[in-house]
Amino acid sequence: MPGRRVVITLIALLCLISAGCSAPAMENPRNLPLAPSIILGSSTPADDSFADVLRTDVVPAWNAEHASMPLHAFQADRGEHEGEYLLAWNGARLRDVTADALEASGLSGGLADPSSYTEYALVGAESAGSLPSVELLGIHRVQIRPERADEFASFVADSIYPTFQDRAPGMRLLYYRGVEGGEEGEHILIFTFDTIERREDYFPTGQPETQALTDAFAPMQSLGDALAEYQVPGSYLGRDTGLAAAIFEAVDWTDYAHLGATGD
């Protein structure tokens, strides 16, 4: 991305848990337990030192005051928005991420403006199974035809999740749809990785994708053809790329690594 511009992305994740259940306090966690709802937003640029500010100041300050909804911080290391920051909460709703709470943790400007966020819900949650804890999120901004969104949810639940489940150790595919906020109605696909190093098993740095990825997506090829019918033409990587996950991968994608796992 040009110059020193870094767009801050905020994501909050909701755990659907029973009343009275709370998450343990975490000063600076190193992985994120995924959940059935997320809140996504973007804000103003920050300088190159912001990763250290997040690790040493913002995350510990937030978690000291909000033990039931711990904050997680990520930074993009690959993709269209390399360098961006991403913040994530577990056990929060859009209404819980208030300007006063954000400012009290040391955030300012657009980072403290809840109106810029979007709450997403997991598509096909009934078929997703248990959700993983992850150190890396590969976020693909897929574009689903609005008139086919309901059919798409059924396709994900009935076909994509059951077929891909357990085919790629340490990696999952999870779709989310915006249900409130600026990106309401929009979809994202998250390639989840339990560790940052796990990505190398499938997408090694500076090298072609691996046979393990090809094997994992082998039974997905016919589903990819069906998936293309739900997506907006030109928004996804086509078969002509020769990539194993073509059609599933979006043109606009970014990988975010957990700062708790990269700050050792």
Protein Blocks (a to p, Z undefined) as FASTA:
>chain_A
ZZjbdcdddddddddddehiacdddfbacbdcddfbdcddddddddfklmmmmmmmmmmm
mmmmmmmlccdddddfedjkgoiacdddehiafklmcfklmmmnopahjllmmklpccdd
dehklmnopadddfbdcdddddddfklmmmmmmmmmmmmmmmmgokaghiacdddddfbd
jkgoiacdddddfbfklmmmmmgghiacdfklmmmmmmmmmmmmmmmmmpcghiaccfkl
opakgojlcfbdcddddfklmmZZ
